[in-house]
């Protein structure tokens, strides 16, 4: 480091900084420089920590293959049942090494379709399911599922606690899932009335007879990643 004191001129400061009344350097600017260096070092460490955290999070997540993944739905009524498919718009699973610790998925409600009917009856049912009587797809085009807690059981078996949002309403649900190398499978039973889907529900309307639709419907989810 360059000497800040000019020995030929006594102890007069050559840096043009703080001097005492006699023109001598009191060295206070050196303390300021040390403080500034410490601040810069702390900032660098913080940015390094943030970068590491982001990188680690990215390395521990796997994106869902939406083209290979499927959701099969089934709803029952007094006189029978209907079933169909619905598509996953996006999703990720979070891992700690090889252990799954969470996940988040977005479901495209506009993709809801019926597979056990055809022609006019198929179109009518799909239109009704997307209407405000059921899922109000125009106002609520997506639903979400967020895994909040997951506990590993024996083998590839996991017990999950998640938050599911349908028609803007969020409820906590529990379900079981199995995890293989590049896939996960789960069967989820949902009470539609908790999401303000009450059409044809015997829990809210009397005298429905054969037109009654049961409150619960089932989702069979198969994920590829």
C-alpha positions as CSV (number, residue, x, y, z in Angstrom):
1,X,0.0,0.0,0.0
2,X,1.3,3.5,-0.9
3,X,2.4,5.4,2.2
4,X,-0.1,8.2,2.8
5,X,2.5,10.2,4.7
6,X,5.1,12.2,2.9
7,X,8.2,11.8,5.1
8,X,10.0,14.7,3.4
9,X,7.3,17.1,4.4
10,X,7.0,16.0,8.0
11,X,3.7,14.2,8.6
12,X,1.7,16.2,6.3
13,X,-1.2,14.3,4.7
14,X,-0.7,13.7,0.9
15,X,-4.2,12.4,0.4
16,X,-6.0,15.7,0.8
17,X,-8.2,14.2,3.5
18,X,-8.7,15.0,7.2
19,X,-5.9,17.0,8.8
20,X,-5.4,18.5,12.3
21,X,-4.7,22.2,12.8
22,X,-1.0,21.7,12.2
23,X,-1.6,20.0,8.8
24,X,-0.9,16.5,10.0
25,X,-3.0,13.5,8.9
26,X,-5.0,12.0,11.8
27,X,-5.6,8.7,9.9
28,X,-9.4,8.9,10.2
29,X,-10.0,8.4,6.5
30,X,-8.2,5.0,6.8
31,X,-10.9,3.9,9.3
32,X,-13.6,5.0,6.8
33,X,-11.9,3.0,4.0
34,X,-11.8,-0.1,6.2
35,X,-15.5,0.3,7.1
36,X,-16.4,0.6,3.4
37,X,-14.4,-2.5,2.5
38,X,-16.3,-4.4,5.2
39,X,-19.6,-3.3,3.9
40,X,-18.7,-4.3,0.3
41,X,-17.6,-7.8,1.6
42,X,-20.9,-8.3,3.5
43,X,-22.9,-7.4,0.4
44,X,-20.9,-9.8,-1.7
45,X,-21.5,-12.6,0.8
46,X,-25.2,-11.9,0.9
47,X,-25.5,-12.0,-2.9
48,X,-23.5,-15.2,-3.0
49,X,-25.9,-16.8,-0.5
50,X,-29.0,-15.7,-2.5
51,X,-27.5,-17.1,-5.7
52,X,-26.7,-20.4,-4.0
53,X,-30.3,-20.6,-2.6
54,X,-31.8,-20.0,-6.0
55,X,-29.5,-22.5,-7.7
56,X,-30.2,-25.1,-5.0
57,X,-34.0,-24.6,-5.4
58,X,-33.8,-25.0,-9.2
59,X,-31.7,-28.1,-8.9
60,X,-34.2,-29.7,-6.6
61,X,-37.3,-29.2,-8.7
62,X,-38.6,-31.2,-11.6
63,X,-41.1,-29.9,-14.1
64,X,-44.2,-31.9,-14.9
65,X,-44.5,-33.2,-18.5
66,X,-48.0,-31.8,-19.2
67,X,-48.3,-33.8,-22.5
68,X,-47.7,-37.2,-20.8
69,X,-49.6,-36.4,-17.6
70,X,-53.3,-37.1,-17.2
71,X,-56.2,-36.3,-14.8
72,X,-59.2,-38.6,-15.1
73,X,-62.4,-37.4,-13.3
74,X,-65.5,-39.3,-12.4
75,X,-68.8,-38.0,-10.9
76,X,-71.7,-40.2,-9.8
77,X,-75.5,-39.5,-9.8
78,X,-78.5,-41.6,-8.8
79,X,-79.0,-43.0,-12.2
80,X,-75.4,-43.6,-13.2
81,X,-72.1,-41.7,-13.6
82,X,-70.0,-39.7,-16.1
83,X,-66.3,-39.5,-16.5
84,X,-63.7,-37.6,-18.6
85,X,-60.3,-35.9,-18.6
86,X,-58.9,-32.6,-17.7
87,X,-55.4,-31.2,-18.5
88,X,-52.6,-30.0,-16.3
89,X,-51.5,-26.5,-17.5
90,X,-48.2,-26.5,-15.5
91,X,-46.6,-28.0,-12.5
92,X,-43.4,-28.9,-10.5
93,X,-42.4,-31.4,-7.9
94,X,-39.8,-30.4,-5.3
95,X,-37.2,-32.9,-4.1
96,X,-34.6,-33.1,-1.3
97,X,-32.1,-35.4,-2.9
98,X,-34.4,-38.3,-4.1
99,X,-37.2,-37.6,-1.6
100,X,-40.2,-35.6,-2.7
101,X,-41.0,-32.7,-0.3
102,X,-43.7,-30.7,-2.2
103,X,-45.2,-29.6,-5.4
104,X,-47.6,-27.1,-7.1
105,X,-49.9,-27.6,-10.1
106,X,-52.2,-25.5,-12.2
107,X,-55.2,-27.2,-13.9
108,X,-56.7,-25.9,-17.1
109,X,-60.5,-25.9,-16.4
110,X,-61.4,-25.1,-20.0
111,X,-60.0,-28.4,-21.1
112,X,-62.6,-30.3,-19.1
113,X,-64.2,-32.9,-21.3
114,X,-66.5,-36.0,-21.1
115,X,-65.3,-39.3,-22.6
116,X,-68.4,-41.5,-22.0
117,X,-70.7,-39.6,-24.2
118,X,-70.6,-38.4,-27.8
119,X,-72.3,-35.9,-30.1
120,X,-75.0,-33.6,-28.8
121,X,-75.1,-35.2,-25.3
122,X,-71.4,-34.8,-24.9
123,X,-71.5,-31.1,-25.9
124,X,-74.4,-30.4,-23.6
125,X,-72.8,-32.0,-20.5
126,X,-69.4,-30.3,-21.1
127,X,-71.1,-26.9,-21.5
128,X,-73.1,-27.5,-18.4
129,X,-70.0,-28.5,-16.3
130,X,-68.3,-25.3,-17.5
131,X,-71.2,-23.1,-16.7
132,X,-71.9,-21.2,-13.4
133,X,-74.0,-24.1,-12.2
134,X,-70.8,-26.1,-11.8
135,X,-67.2,-24.8,-12.3
136,X,-67.8,-21.3,-13.8
137,X,-64.9,-21.7,-16.2
138,X,-65.3,-18.4,-17.8
139,X,-64.6,-16.6,-14.5
140,X,-62.3,-19.2,-13.0
141,X,-60.3,-20.7,-15.9
142,X,-57.8,-22.4,-13.7
143,X,-57.7,-24.4,-10.4
144,X,-54.6,-25.1,-8.4
145,X,-53.2,-27.8,-6.1
146,X,-50.3,-27.0,-3.7
147,X,-48.7,-29.7,-1.6
148,X,-48.0,-28.1,1.8
149,X,-46.9,-31.2,3.7
150,X,-45.7,-34.6,2.7
151,X,-44.7,-37.6,4.8
152,X,-42.9,-40.6,3.5
153,X,-44.3,-44.0,4.4
154,X,-43.0,-47.4,3.4
155,X,-41.4,-47.8,0.0
156,X,-42.6,-45.3,-2.5
157,X,-45.8,-44.4,-0.6
158,X,-46.4,-40.8,0.6
159,X,-49.1,-39.2,2.6
160,X,-49.9,-35.6,1.4
161,X,-51.6,-32.6,2.8
162,X,-52.4,-30.0,0.2
163,X,-54.5,-26.9,-0.6
164,X,-56.8,-27.1,-3.6
165,X,-58.4,-24.0,-5.0
166,X,-61.5,-24.3,-7.2
167,X,-63.8,-21.4,-8.2
168,X,-61.7,-19.1,-6.0
169,X,-62.3,-21.1,-2.9
170,X,-59.4,-22.9,-1.1
171,X,-59.7,-26.0,1.1
172,X,-57.2,-28.4,2.7
173,X,-57.3,-32.0,1.6
174,X,-55.3,-35.1,2.3
175,X,-54.5,-37.9,-0.1
176,X,-52.0,-40.7,-0.7
177,X,-49.6,-40.9,-3.6
178,X,-47.0,-43.4,-4.9
179,X,-43.8,-42.2,-6.5
180,X,-41.7,-44.1,-9.1
181,X,-38.6,-43.0,-10.9
182,X,-40.3,-40.6,-13.3
183,X,-43.9,-40.7,-12.3
184,X,-46.4,-40.2,-9.5
185,X,-50.0,-41.4,-9.1
186,X,-52.7,-40.3,-6.7
187,X,-56.5,-40.7,-6.2
188,X,-58.2,-37.6,-4.7
189,X,-61.8,-37.4,-3.6
190,X,-63.3,-33.9,-3.5
191,X,-66.5,-32.6,-2.0
192,X,-67.7,-30.2,-4.7
193,X,-70.1,-28.4,-2.4
194,X,-67.2,-26.9,-0.4
195,X,-66.3,-25.0,-3.5
196,X,-69.8,-23.6,-4.1
197,X,-70.7,-26.3,-6.7
198,X,-74.1,-27.2,-5.4
199,X,-76.1,-27.9,-8.5
200,X,-78.2,-31.1,-8.0
201,X,-76.9,-31.7,-4.5
202,X,-79.1,-33.6,-2.1
203,X,-77.4,-31.8,0.7
204,X,-78.9,-28.5,-0.3
205,X,-82.0,-29.3,-2.3
206,X,-85.0,-31.5,-1.6
207,X,-87.1,-33.6,-4.0
208,X,-84.4,-34.1,-6.6
209,X,-85.3,-37.8,-7.0
210,X,-83.4,-39.4,-9.9
211,X,-81.8,-36.0,-10.8
212,X,-79.7,-35.9,-7.6
213,X,-75.9,-35.7,-8.2
214,X,-73.6,-36.9,-5.4
215,X,-71.5,-34.3,-3.7
216,X,-68.1,-36.1,-4.1
217,X,-66.2,-36.6,-7.3
218,X,-62.9,-38.4,-7.9
219,X,-59.7,-37.4,-9.6
220,X,-57.2,-40.0,-10.7
221,X,-54.0,-38.2,-11.3
222,X,-51.0,-39.6,-13.2
223,X,-47.9,-37.4,-13.4
224,X,-44.9,-37.7,-15.6
225,X,-41.7,-35.7,-15.0
